[in-house]
């Protein structure tokens, strides 16, 4: 048995870090509120203003806005003039907090913190008993995921994502058959269907709520070349039907990702291509030590991605399953050619370009 020497300097540094963690956790909650109430967007358009002026501009209750501003000021997000009693959101901060920032808007991701907190009791129960927490326990998850993918994938779809595959944009213009598995609210697929009227698009998702939202959006856009269906990807039996199959941040959530990938391989035409976007990570935690979002992604994985898979008796891969495991499952599914690419604006994801031959 070895005896450790207690390093007081190390202990003091960790105590300071814990205080920072508590403050950062609190700020994450308030950042989510600032995003959802559009307070950041409102303040970005205002000169230095009082709490009442900000509340009036945002259509909110002043007392709550004032307390929120207290957190934002002490957290270093908002600047405060103690003499004039005015608050200002610096342009340099707004660039990462408002909707107009598009893919640079980090405030969107803060919503995961309070969202995951709602299932803490169920997750702790799983620590003792195993099993998982099903999709039905997560309120607003599809809405937050739609915002997330809207920034990282949908906003870059035409300029960055589709061009990863040479000739794909031209093929879509001429007309091909496309399937998106785990389509969620259908933002990516509806945009593609609108942009490429000669192509046919199908979206499958396990969630009735998500499919209903996707269908409503397609109807609003008056699209006739797209359909959405509630379907478990592990039950797909189609063969040699699609020229392009896509999954955006969907495979690691599956109860049976191995079966899903096998079904994708069978459903893809021999000369077709499968585009799989998933989290950029290594399978072993040792390779993720410098990951800029490592702690957040492992947390999201533990409290959503992994547990929803386990809730249905699945593999529980989790969001950080990593490229090594992904390549292993793709090869076992029957794919022989895999190329992994990244986009300059998107450090969170890898884009796998996968073919049968």
ABEGO torsion letter per residue (X at the ends): XBBBBBBAAAAAAAAAAAAAAAAAAAAAAAAAAAAAAGAAAAAAABBBBBAAAAAAAAGBBAAAAAAAAAAAAAAGABBBBAAAGBBBBBAAAAAAABAAAEAABAAAAAAAAAAAAAAAAAAAAAAAAEEBBBAAABBGAAAAAAAAAAAAAAAAAAAAAAAABBGAAAAAAAEBBBBBBGAEAGAAAAAAAAABAABBBBBBBABAAAAAAAAAAAAAAGBAABBBBBBBAAABABBGABABBBBBGAAAABABAAAAAAAAAAABBAABBBBBBBBBBBABAAAAAABAAAAAAAAAAAAAAAAAAAAAGBAGAEAAAEAAAAAAAAAAAGBABBBBBBBAABAABBBBBBBAX
